[in-house]
Amino acid sequence: MKRLVWLLALVLVAGAGGWYLFSRQAPESPYPGMGGDFTLQSARGPVSLSDFRGKVVVIYFGYTSCPDICPTTLGALAAALKRLSPAEMEQIQPLFISVDPERDTPQKLVDYVHYFHPKMIGLTGSLEQLKEIANRYGAFFRKAEVQGSELGYAVDHSSVIYLVNEQGVLVDMIQHSDSPKVILQHLRGVLAHSR
């Protein structure tokens, strides 16, 4: 009988330990079915989301010719990033994904993103890749012809900042209209849960 009790206790402890390890490795997302890994092109070559395991990744979909929403949102994000301590910033990787592959080359993206933050990486890919990734993150974009514009067209797009935790799970979304203070609170919230 004692042997059976010990065996049951061992099974329970092993099961609890396994559950703990699994829960630490595969946390549930508050956005089931959304997010996931991707590989796109930067000026230095292919970059995958999985390259940044162990860091909190900040993702924003936009384009360099965007007249207002992108620069405003990226400006607020940059202001929040600048308020982080060096130790906190070490744990964060910002990514800007262009939804205008026709005009935004990887080299053009370098100049654009570094205006906002030196650590930010600009990424692009084929239209098909970008649509598939945007769809998984719940982002939207479409080309819109603009009459009488030198640019020829604009890109209508959603404007959300996505936060992916150190295990590659989408865990938070920040609205483009949020202030640097609110963005900072979101960033620190994810950092606190990633430790």
C-alpha positions in Angstrom: 0.0 0.0 0.0 2.8 2.4 0.9 4.5 1.6 -2.4 1.3 2.5 -4.3 1.0 5.8 -2.4 4.6 6.7 -3.2 4.0 5.8 -6.8 0.9 8.0 -7.0 2.8 10.8 -5.3 5.7 10.5 -7.8 3.3 10.5 -10.8 1.6 13.7 -9.4 4.9 15.5 -8.8 6.2 14.5 -12.2 2.9 15.6 -13.8 2.9 18.9 -12.0 6.6 19.5 -13.0 5.8 18.6 -16.6 2.8 21.0 -16.6 5.0 23.8 -15.1 7.7 23.3 -17.7 5.1 23.2 -20.5 3.3 26.3 -19.3 6.7 28.1 -19.1 7.6 27.1 -22.6 4.3 27.5 -24.3 2.3 30.3 -22.7 -1.2 30.9 -24.0 -1.8 33.9 -26.1 -4.6 36.3 -25.3 -5.0 36.4 -29.1 -5.5 32.7 -30.0 -4.6 31.8 -33.6 -2.9 35.2 -34.2 0.8 36.0 -34.7 3.5 33.5 -35.4 6.9 33.3 -36.9 7.9 34.9 -40.2 11.0 35.6 -42.3 11.4 38.9 -44.3 14.2 40.8 -45.9 16.3 43.5 -44.2 19.2 45.5 -45.7 21.5 42.9 -44.0 19.6 39.8 -45.3 16.8 37.6 -44.1 15.4 38.3 -40.6 13.0 35.9 -38.8 10.9 36.7 -35.7 12.5 33.6 -34.2 15.9 35.3 -34.4 14.8 37.3 -31.4 13.8 34.6 -29.0 14.6 35.8 -25.5 13.6 39.4 -26.3 10.3 41.2 -26.5 9.7 42.1 -30.1 7.7 45.3 -31.0 6.2 45.1 -34.5 4.6 47.9 -36.5 3.2 47.6 -40.1 3.4 50.8 -42.1 5.3 52.4 -45.1 7.9 55.1 -45.5 5.7 57.4 -47.7 2.9 57.4 -45.1 2.0 61.1 -44.5 0.8 61.1 -41.0 -0.2 57.9 -39.0 3.1 56.1 -39.4 5.4 59.0 -38.4 3.1 59.9 -35.5 2.9 56.3 -34.2 6.6 55.6 -34.6 7.4 59.0 -33.0 5.3 58.0 -29.9 6.9 54.5 -29.9 10.4 56.1 -30.2 9.7 58.4 -27.3 8.6 55.4 -25.1 11.7 53.4 -26.1 13.9 56.3 -25.1 12.4 56.2 -21.6 13.5 52.6 -21.0 16.7 51.9 -19.1 19.6 50.5 -21.0 19.0 47.1 -19.4 15.3 47.2 -20.4 16.2 48.3 -24.0 18.6 45.4 -24.2 15.6 43.1 -23.9 13.6 44.7 -26.7 13.8 44.5 -30.5 11.6 46.9 -32.6 10.7 45.9 -36.1 9.0 48.0 -38.8 7.4 45.9 -41.6 6.7 47.9 -44.8 3.4 47.1 -46.5 4.6 49.0 -49.6 7.1 46.6 -51.2 6.9 48.4 -54.6 8.7 51.5 -53.2 10.2 50.5 -49.9 13.5 48.8 -50.6 15.5 47.3 -47.7 18.1 50.1 -48.0 15.4 52.8 -48.0 13.9 51.3 -44.8 17.3 51.6 -43.0 17.3 55.4 -43.3 13.6 55.6 -42.4 13.6 53.4 -39.3 16.9 54.8 -37.9 15.4 58.3 -37.9 13.1 56.9 -35.2 15.4 54.6 -33.3 18.8 53.1 -34.0 17.9 49.6 -32.9 14.8 49.4 -35.2 15.0 47.0 -38.2 13.1 47.7 -41.4 11.7 44.6 -43.2 9.9 43.9 -46.4 9.0 41.0 -48.7 6.8 40.1 -51.6 3.2 41.3 -51.6 2.0 37.8 -51.0 4.3 37.3 -48.0 3.2 40.6 -46.5 -0.5 39.9 -46.9 -0.1 36.5 -45.3 1.8 37.8 -42.3 -0.4 40.9 -41.9 -3.5 38.6 -42.0 -2.0 36.4 -39.2 -1.5 39.5 -37.0 -4.9 41.0 -37.7 -3.4 43.8 -39.7 -4.9 45.3 -42.8 -3.5 47.1 -45.8 -4.5 47.9 -49.4 -3.2 50.1 -52.2 -5.3 53.1 -52.9 -4.9 55.2 -56.0 -4.6 59.0 -55.3 -5.7 61.3 -58.1 -3.3 64.2 -58.7 -0.6 63.0 -56.3 3.0 62.8 -57.2 3.3 59.5 -55.3 0.6 58.0 -57.5 -0.9 55.9 -54.7 -1.2 55.6 -50.9 -1.5 52.5 -48.8 -4.5 52.4 -46.5 -3.5 50.3 -43.4 -4.4 49.6 -39.9 -2.2 51.1 -37.2 -1.5 48.9 -34.2 1.8 48.2 -32.3 2.1 44.4 -31.7 4.1 43.1 -28.7 5.5 39.6 -28.9 7.0 38.0 -25.8 10.4 36.3 -25.4 8.9 33.0 -26.5 7.5 34.3 -29.8 3.9 34.6 -28.6 1.7 37.7 -29.4 0.7 39.0 -26.0 -0.3 42.6 -26.4 -1.6 45.2 -28.9 -1.2 49.0 -28.5 -3.4 51.5 -30.4 -1.7 54.0 -32.6 -3.3 56.9 -30.7 -1.8 55.9 -27.4 0.7 58.3 -25.8 4.3 57.5 -25.2 3.5 57.1 -21.5 0.8 54.4 -22.2 3.1 52.7 -24.7 5.8 52.6 -22.0 3.4 51.0 -19.6 2.6 48.3 -22.1 6.3 47.6 -22.8 7.2 47.4 -19.2 4.2 45.1 -18.5 5.4 42.6 -21.1 9.0 42.9 -19.9 7.8 42.2 -16.3 6.0 39.0 -17.4 9.0 37.9 -19.5 11.4 37.7 -16.6 
